[in-house]
Amino acid sequence: MDRGGVVYLNGDRTKIFTQKDGLMDAQVKTMTEDGDGTLWIVYLGNSFRQIKDGKVVTPSVQNGGLPAEGFNFMTCDQRGQLWWT
C-alpha cells in the first residue's frame, strides 16, 4: 500500500481498505463522514469514493448530487448534510 489506503479503527477491530477494495492509488484531498456513517473520500482531481457499510463504493456525479466542478474542501454539518467549498 503506497498511497490511497484508509485504516478503520473501531475498538478492537481494525480494517485496512486499499486498492484491492476499490480505493484509488491517488493522493487524498479531503475526507468526511456524513450523517449516515458513510465516509466520503475525495482525491486530487476530484475523483470520489465512499466507504459505506464496510464496502468501497464509487458514487455517481449525475445521481449522487455531487459537484461536477472542482472544490477545495468537504465537511458535514450537525444535521449530517455534506457541504463543499
N, C-alpha and C positions, 0 to 999 in steps of 0.2 A: 504494500500500500504506500505509494509515493505521495499522492495528492487525492483529495476528494473524499476521504473517509470520514465517517461520523461515528462517534462512540456514544452509546446509550447506556447510562448508569441508572439503576433503579434498585436501591437496597443491595441485595446480594447478587442481582442479575446484571450482567454486562453483555451487550451485543454490539458488535462492530459491523457497520454497514459499509460496503465497498462497491467497487465497480461490478463485482460479481452479482451484487444485489440490485444493480441498476443505477447506482450513482455515477456521475461523470468523473473523468480524470481531468479535473479543472480546478482552478482556484475559487474557493467560496468567497462570494462578495458579502452576503448577509444571510442570517438565519433568524427565524422567529417561530414561536408556537402559537397557533390560533386557539380560539375558544373550544374547539372540538378535540384538542390534543394533537392535531396534525402539525408536524414540523415542516416548515417551508424552507427550502434551501435554494438560494439564488447564486448562480455562478457568474463570474466575469463574462460579459457578452450577453447577460440576461437570460440564460437558459435556466429552467426551473426543474426541481424535483421536490417531491413530498415524501415524508415517511409517515404513513398512516396505517394504523392497526398492525404495526410490525412489518409492513411491506413498503418498498420503494415504488412510487407512482410518478409518472410523467404527466403533469397537468396540461390541459389544452388551453391555449390563449383564447381561442374562439369560445369555448364552452365554460371556462373557469372564471371569467370576469377578470382575467389578468391583464395588466398593461402591456400593450403591444410595443410601445416605445421604451427606451431606456429609463432607468431611475437609479437613485443613489442609495436608498435605504428602505427597509420594510420593517414595520412594527405592528403590534397588536394592542388594541385598546382594552379597557376593563370589560367591555361587552363581548370581547372575542372577535372583533372585526379587524380585518387587515387594512393597513394604510401604507401607501407608497409615497415617497417624496423624490 
